[in-house]
């Protein structure tokens, strides 16, 4: 995906070998049906995911909150 320009890094937390736990610590989730340009739907989905994570006491980071590289479908463990 880096070669195709779809991904920006090989240091992804999606890759188990990059994490201390040896497990994947990130996922990409998108609203269905998929429309990459519909940011409003990604924001709505993020509200539900972040609220659920908070209720379950799971600390996460959403790529849509990042300042340098906005990655709307990306969620990772803190």
C-alpha positions as CSV (number, residue, x, y, z in Angstrom):
1,X,0.0,0.0,0.0
2,X,2.9,2.4,0.6
3,X,4.1,1.7,-3.0
4,X,0.6,2.4,-4.3
5,X,0.4,5.6,-2.3
6,X,-2.6,4.3,-0.2
7,X,-0.5,4.2,3.0
8,X,2.1,6.7,4.2
9,X,4.2,4.5,6.5
10,X,5.4,1.0,7.3
11,X,5.5,2.0,11.0
12,X,1.8,1.3,11.2
13,X,0.2,0.0,14.4
14,X,-1.9,-2.2,12.1
15,X,1.2,-4.4,11.8
16,X,1.7,-6.7,14.8
17,X,5.5,-6.8,14.6
18,X,5.6,-3.0,15.1
19,X,3.9,-3.2,18.5
20,X,5.3,-4.2,21.9
21,X,2.4,-6.5,22.4
22,X,3.0,-8.3,19.2
23,X,-0.7,-7.7,18.4
24,X,-2.5,-5.3,16.0
25,X,-3.2,-2.1,17.9
26,X,-5.1,-0.3,15.2
27,X,-8.0,-0.8,12.8
28,X,-9.6,1.1,10.0
29,X,-13.4,1.4,10.1
30,X,-15.6,3.2,7.6
31,X,-19.3,3.9,7.3
32,X,-21.2,1.8,4.8
33,X,-21.9,2.4,2.0
34,X,-18.5,3.8,1.6
35,X,-18.1,7.4,0.3
36,X,-14.6,8.7,1.1
37,X,-15.6,12.3,0.5
38,X,-18.5,12.2,3.0
39,X,-16.6,13.5,6.1
40,X,-19.8,14.1,8.0
41,X,-20.5,10.3,8.1
42,X,-17.0,9.5,9.3
43,X,-17.4,12.1,12.1
44,X,-20.8,10.6,13.1
45,X,-19.3,7.1,13.2
46,X,-16.3,8.4,15.3
47,X,-18.7,9.7,17.9
48,X,-20.3,6.3,18.4
49,X,-16.9,4.5,18.5
50,X,-15.3,7.0,20.9
51,X,-18.4,6.9,23.2
52,X,-18.4,3.1,23.2
53,X,-14.7,3.0,23.9
54,X,-15.1,5.4,26.8
55,X,-17.9,3.3,28.3
56,X,-15.7,0.3,28.1
57,X,-12.7,2.2,29.6
58,X,-10.6,1.6,26.5
59,X,-8.3,4.5,25.6
60,X,-8.3,5.1,21.9
61,X,-7.1,7.7,19.4
62,X,-9.0,8.6,16.2
63,X,-7.1,9.5,13.1
64,X,-9.7,12.2,12.3
65,X,-8.5,14.2,15.4
66,X,-4.9,14.3,14.2
67,X,-3.5,17.6,13.1
68,X,-0.7,16.7,10.7
69,X,-2.2,13.7,8.8
70,X,-6.0,13.3,9.0
71,X,-6.9,9.6,8.7
72,X,-10.7,9.4,9.1
73,X,-11.1,5.6,9.2
74,X,-8.2,5.0,11.6
75,X,-8.6,4.1,15.3
76,X,-5.8,2.9,17.5
77,X,-5.2,2.0,21.2
78,X,-3.4,4.7,23.2
